[in-house]
Amino acid sequence: MPSAPRRSTRLNIVDQAIVDTLERLRELPVSPRVRELRAKAEVYERALRAWSTRPPTEEARAALLKLVLELNVEAIALSKQQRG
């Protein structure tokens, strides 16, 4: 029985960064900025899920990776800022 195709390391990084970002944002008090970042994360998450039926180009993978990592950095900075 053939095994399921493996996801690329890059897609795994994107997926984990989205999960981490959403978890971090859930821990923060709700504010317009938190809602904005959460909405971005959810858009990126939907894009990633769509790739299971329609694989992305290499350029699209690289672009989403960059966006997700930037969002993760923003969420970390916001978390640190709100903690003091």
Phi and psi in degrees as GROMACS dihedral restraints (atoms count N, CA, C in turn):
[ dihedral_restraints ]
;  ai    aj    ak    al  type     phi  dphi    fc
    3     4     5     6     1   -70.2    20    10
    4     5     6     7     1   145.8    20    10
    6     7     8     9     1   -80.8    20    10
    7     8     9    10     1   160.2    20    10
    9    10    11    12     1   -66.7    20    10
   10    11    12    13     1   148.7    20    10
   12    13    14    15     1   -62.2    20    10
   13    14    15    16     1   140.6    20    10
   15    16    17    18     1   -79.6    20    10
   16    17    18    19     1   142.1    20    10
   18    19    20    21     1   -77.4    20    10
   19    20    21    22     1   149.3    20    10
   21    22    23    24     1   -69.5    20    10
   22    23    24    25     1   156.5    20    10
   24    25    26    27     1   -58.3    20    10
   25    26    27    28     1   -40.5    20    10
   27    28    29    30     1   -60.9    20    10
   28    29    30    31     1   -43.4    20    10
   30    31    32    33     1   -67.7    20    10
   31    32    33    34     1   -35.1    20    10
   33    34    35    36     1   -64.5    20    10
   34    35    36    37     1   -39.3    20    10
   36    37    38    39     1   -63.6    20    10
   37    38    39    40     1   -44.5    20    10
   39    40    41    42     1   -60.2    20    10
   40    41    42    43     1   -48.0    20    10
   42    43    44    45     1   -59.6    20    10
   43    44    45    46     1   -48.4    20    10
   45    46    47    48     1   -66.0    20    10
   46    47    48    49     1   -37.4    20    10
   48    49    50    51     1   -65.6    20    10
   49    50    51    52     1   -37.1    20    10
   51    52    53    54     1   -65.4    20    10
   52    53    54    55     1   -46.5    20    10
   54    55    56    57     1   -58.7    20    10
   55    56    57    58     1   -47.8    20    10
   57    58    59    60     1   -61.2    20    10
   58    59    60    61     1   -43.3    20    10
   60    61    62    63     1   -63.0    20    10
   61    62    63    64     1   -46.9    20    10
   63    64    65    66     1   -63.3    20    10
   64    65    66    67     1   -40.2    20    10
   66    67    68    69     1   -62.4    20    10
   67    68    69    70     1   -45.3    20    10
   69    70    71    72     1   -62.0    20    10
   70    71    72    73     1   -42.3    20    10
   72    73    74    75     1   -68.1    20    10
   73    74    75    76     1   -32.8    20    10
   75    76    77    78     1   -65.2    20    10
   76    77    78    79     1   -26.3    20    10
   78    79    80    81     1   -79.0    20    10
   79    80    81    82     1   -14.6    20    10
   81    82    83    84     1   -91.1    20    10
   82    83    84    85     1   152.4    20    10
   84    85    86    87     1   -62.3    20    10
   85    86    87    88     1   142.4    20    10
   87    88    89    90     1   -65.8    20    10
   88    89    90    91     1   132.2    20    10
   90    91    92    93     1  -150.7    20    10
   91    92    93    94     1   167.2    20    10
   93    94    95    96     1   -56.2    20    10
   94    95    96    97     1   -39.8    20    10
   96    97    98    99     1   -67.3    20    10
   97    98    99   100     1   -41.5    20    10
   99   100   101   102     1   -63.1    20    10
  100   101   102   103     1   -43.9    20    10
  102   103   104   105     1   -62.1    20    10
  103   104   105   106     1   -39.9    20    10
  105   106   107   108     1   -62.6    20    10
  106   107   108   109     1   -46.8    20    10
  108   109   110   111     1   -67.0    20    10
  109   110   111   112     1   -38.3    20    10
  111   112   113   114     1   -63.7    20    10
  112   113   114   115     1   -41.6    20    10
  114   115   116   117     1   -62.0    20    10
  115   116   117   118     1   -42.0    20    10
  117   118   119   120     1   -61.0    20    10
  118   119   120   121     1   -46.1    20    10
  120   121   122   123     1   -59.8    20    10
  121   122   123   124     1   -40.5    20    10
  123   124   125   126     1   -67.9    20    10
  124   125   126   127     1   -36.1    20    10
  126   127   128   129     1   -64.2    20    10
  127   128   129   130     1   -45.2    20    10
  129   130   131   132     1   -64.2    20    10
  130   131   132   133     1   -37.6    20    10
  132   133   134   135     1   -64.1    20    10
  133   134   135   136     1   -42.4    20    10
  135   136   137   138     1   -63.8    20    10
  136   137   138   139     1   -40.1    20    10
  138   139   140   141     1   -61.2    20    10
  139   140   141   142     1   -44.5    20    10
  141   142   143   144     1   -61.6    20    10
  142   143   144   145     1   -43.9    20    10
  144   145   146   147     1   -63.7    20    10
  145   146   147   148     1   -36.8    20    10
  147   148   149   150     1   -63.7    20    10
  148   149   150   151     1   -26.3    20    10
  150   151   152   153     1   -68.8    20    10
  151   152   153   154     1   -14.9    20    10
  153   154   155   156     1   -69.8    20    10
  154   155   156   157     1   -25.2    20    10
  156   157   158   159     1  -103.0    20    10
  157   158   159   160     1   -20.5    20    10
  159   160   161   162     1  -142.0    20    10
  160   161   162   163     1    94.2    20    10
  162   163   164   165     1   -56.6    20    10
  163   164   165   166     1   141.7    20    10
  165   166   167   168     1   -80.9    20    10
  166   167   168   169     1   165.5    20    10
  168   169   170   171     1   -76.7    20    10
  169   170   171   172     1   165.2    20    10
  171   172   173   174     1   -60.7    20    10
  172   173   174   175     1   -37.9    20    10
  174   175   176   177     1   -64.9    20    10
  175   176   177   178     1   -40.1    20    10
  177   178   179   180     1   -66.8    20    10
  178   179   180   181     1   -40.2    20    10
  180   181   182   183     1   -60.7    20    10
  181   182   183   184     1   -47.6    20    10
  183   184   185   186     1   -63.2    20    10
  184   185   186   187     1   -40.3    20    10
  186   187   188   189     1   -65.3    20    10
  187   188   189   190     1   -44.4    20    10
  189   190   191   192     1   -66.7    20    10
  190   191   192   193     1   -40.0    20    10
  192   193   194   195     1   -57.0    20    10
  193   194   195   196     1   -47.3    20    10
  195   196   197   198     1   -61.1    20    10
  196   197   198   199     1   -47.2    20    10
  198   199   200   201     1   -62.2    20    10
  199   200   201   202     1   -43.5    20    10
  201   202   203   204     1   -67.0    20    10
  202   203   204   205     1   -42.2    20    10
  204   205   206   207     1   -66.8    20    10
  205   206   207   208     1   -38.1    20    10
  207   208   209   210     1   -62.6    20    10
  208   209   210   211     1   -42.3    20    10
  210   211   212   213     1   -63.7    20    10
  211   212   213   214     1   -40.7    20    10
  213   214   215   216     1   -61.8    20    10
  214   215   216   217     1   -42.7    20    10
  216   217   218   219     1   -62.6    20    10
  217   218   219   220     1   -41.9    20    10
  219   220   221   222     1   -61.3    20    10
  220   221   222   223     1   -42.8    20    10
  222   223   224   225     1   -66.2    20    10
  223   224   225   226     1   -39.3    20    10
  225   226   227   228     1   -63.3    20    10
  226   227   228   229     1   -45.9    20    10
  228   229   230   231     1   -61.9    20    10
  229   230   231   232     1   -43.2    20    10
  231   232   233   234     1   -62.8    20    10
  232   233   234   235     1   -41.4    20    10
  234   235   236   237     1   -61.4    20    10
  235   236   237   238     1   -46.3    20    10
  237   238   239   240     1   -64.1    20    10
  238   239   240   241     1   -41.2    20    10
  240   241   242   243     1   -62.2    20    10
  241   242   243   244     1   -42.6    20    10
  243   244   245   246     1   -75.4    20    10
  244   245   246   247     1   -21.8    20    10
  246   247   248   249     1   -81.5    20    10
  247   248   249   250     1   -13.8    20    10
